[in-house]
Amino acid sequence: MRIDISDILKHNGASLKLDFAEHVKVNDFIPEDFDFGGPITFKGTLVNSGGIIKLDGELWADYRAKCSRCLGDIDSKIHIAVKEDFIEEGSDKDEEDYYTYQGKFIELEKVMIDNIILNLPVKQVCDEACKGYCPKCGADLNNNECKCVNEDIDPRLEVFKNFFKDN
């Protein structure tokens, strides 16, 4: 997603409308079981504001992930408001607070992926009622019942195990 910004660099306040749908590669920061179901769609504008290029728009993406409880596939959508600032690489401003660009082009793929990563739910769940798997026998608790008895006792509280038993 390489955007030519040469026209807006010439004049303070100049803007460029963006409207595109691009396929994005999954990177190392996105889990292996995550996949985009199609292209990422973005609509917005780039504005030259005193040498800082401001990106303002909306991003839509379809994706597939795994349920954190039962590992089933989940098809979902994400809609994000994107607001980012770009400065020319090597400028006197602190580059840690901005994305940078070189020459007359801005690369938007990293910006899109960063915004998606920051807005994904920490845990994806297929259904709030999903019971997941039994941690002992591995039975799918949504479809089966397991006979496991959970007698794990915190060693700090083990002294109370027989507290209410008759002597």
CORMO-V933766 format. One record per residue. N is the residue number from 1. RES is the residue in three letters. SS is DSSP state (A for helix, B for strand, O for the rest). D_CENTER is the distance of its C-alpha to the mean C-alpha in whole Angstrom. Layout:
# CORMO-V933766
N:RES:SS:D_CENTER ; N:RES:SS:D_CENTER
This chain:
# CORMO-V933766
1:MET:O:18 ; 2:ARG:B:21 ; 3:ILE:B:23 ; 4:ASP:B:26 ; 5:ILE:O:27 ; 6:SER:A:31 ; 7:ASP:A:32 ; 8:ILE:A:30 ; 9:LEU:A:31 ; 10:LYS:O:35 ; 11:HIS:O:34 ; 12:ASN:O:33 ; 13:GLY:O:31 ; 14:ALA:O:31 ; 15:SER:B:28 ; 16:LEU:B:26 ; 17:LYS:B:25 ; 18:LEU:B:22 ; 19:ASP:B:21 ; 20:PHE:B:20 ; 21:ALA:B:18 ; 22:GLU:B:17 ; 23:HIS:O:16 ; 24:VAL:O:13 ; 25:LYS:O:14 ; 26:VAL:O:11 ; 27:ASN:O:11 ; 28:ASP:O:12 ; 29:PHE:O:9 ; 30:ILE:O:7 ; 31:PRO:O:10 ; 32:GLU:O:13 ; 33:ASP:O:13 ; 34:PHE:O:10 ; 35:ASP:B:11 ; 36:PHE:B:11 ; 37:GLY:O:14 ; 38:GLY:O:16 ; 39:PRO:O:15 ; 40:ILE:B:13 ; 41:THR:B:15 ; 42:PHE:B:16 ; 43:LYS:B:19 ; 44:GLY:B:20 ; 45:THR:B:22 ; 46:LEU:B:23 ; 47:VAL:B:25 ; 48:ASN:B:28 ; 49:SER:B:28 ; 50:GLY:O:31 ; 51:GLY:O:29 ; 52:ILE:B:26 ; 53:ILE:B:24 ; 54:LYS:B:22 ; 55:LEU:B:19 ; 56:ASP:B:18 ; 57:GLY:B:17 ; 58:GLU:B:15 ; 59:LEU:B:12 ; 60:TRP:B:12 ; 61:ALA:B:11 ; 62:ASP:B:12 ; 63:TYR:B:10 ; 64:ARG:B:12 ; 65:ALA:B:11 ; 66:LYS:B:14 ; 67:CYS:O:15 ; 68:SER:O:15 ; 69:ARG:O:19 ; 70:CYS:O:20 ; 71:LEU:O:18 ; 72:GLY:O:19 ; 73:ASP:B:17 ; 74:ILE:B:15 ; 75:ASP:B:14 ; 76:SER:B:12 ; 77:LYS:B:11 ; 78:ILE:B:9 ; 79:HIS:B:11 ; 80:ILE:B:10 ; 81:ALA:B:13 ; 82:VAL:B:13 ; 83:LYS:B:15 ; 84:GLU:B:16 ; 85:ASP:B:19 ; 86:PHE:B:21 ; 87:ILE:B:24 ; 88:GLU:B:26 ; 89:GLU:O:26 ; 90:GLY:O:29 ; 91:SER:O:30 ; 92:ASP:O:31 ; 93:LYS:O:28 ; 94:ASP:O:26 ; 95:GLU:A:23 ; 96:GLU:A:20 ; 97:ASP:A:20 ; 98:TYR:O:19 ; 99:TYR:B:18 ; 100:THR:B:21 ; 101:TYR:B:23 ; 102:GLN:B:26 ; 103:GLY:O:29 ; 104:LYS:O:28 ; 105:PHE:B:25 ; 106:ILE:B:21 ; 107:GLU:B:19 ; 108:LEU:O:16 ; 109:GLU:A:14 ; 110:LYS:A:12 ; 111:VAL:A:12 ; 112:MET:A:10 ; 113:ILE:A:7 ; 114:ASP:A:7 ; 115:ASN:A:6 ; 116:ILE:A:4 ; 117:ILE:A:2 ; 118:LEU:A:5 ; 119:ASN:A:5 ; 120:LEU:O:3 ; 121:PRO:O:7 ; 122:VAL:O:8 ; 123:LYS:O:11 ; 124:GLN:O:11 ; 125:VAL:O:15 ; 126:CYS:O:17 ; 127:ASP:O:19 ; 128:GLU:O:20 ; 129:ALA:O:23 ; 130:CYS:O:22 ; 131:LYS:O:24 ; 132:GLY:O:23 ; 133:TYR:B:25 ; 134:CYS:O:28 ; 135:PRO:O:27 ; 136:LYS:O:31 ; 137:CYS:O:32 ; 138:GLY:O:29 ; 139:ALA:O:30 ; 140:ASP:B:27 ; 141:LEU:O:28 ; 142:ASN:O:27 ; 143:ASN:O:30 ; 144:ASN:O:33 ; 145:GLU:O:34 ; 146:CYS:O:34 ; 147:LYS:O:38 ; 148:CYS:O:36 ; 149:VAL:O:37 ; 150:ASN:O:35 ; 151:GLU:O:38 ; 152:ASP:O:36 ; 153:ILE:O:37 ; 154:ASP:O:36 ; 155:PRO:A:38 ; 156:ARG:A:39 ; 157:LEU:A:40 ; 158:GLU:A:42 ; 159:VAL:A:45 ; 160:PHE:A:45 ; 161:LYS:O:44 ; 162:ASN:O:48 ; 163:PHE:O:48 ; 164:PHE:O:49 ; 165:LYS:O:51 ; 166:ASP:O:55 ; 167:ASN:O:57
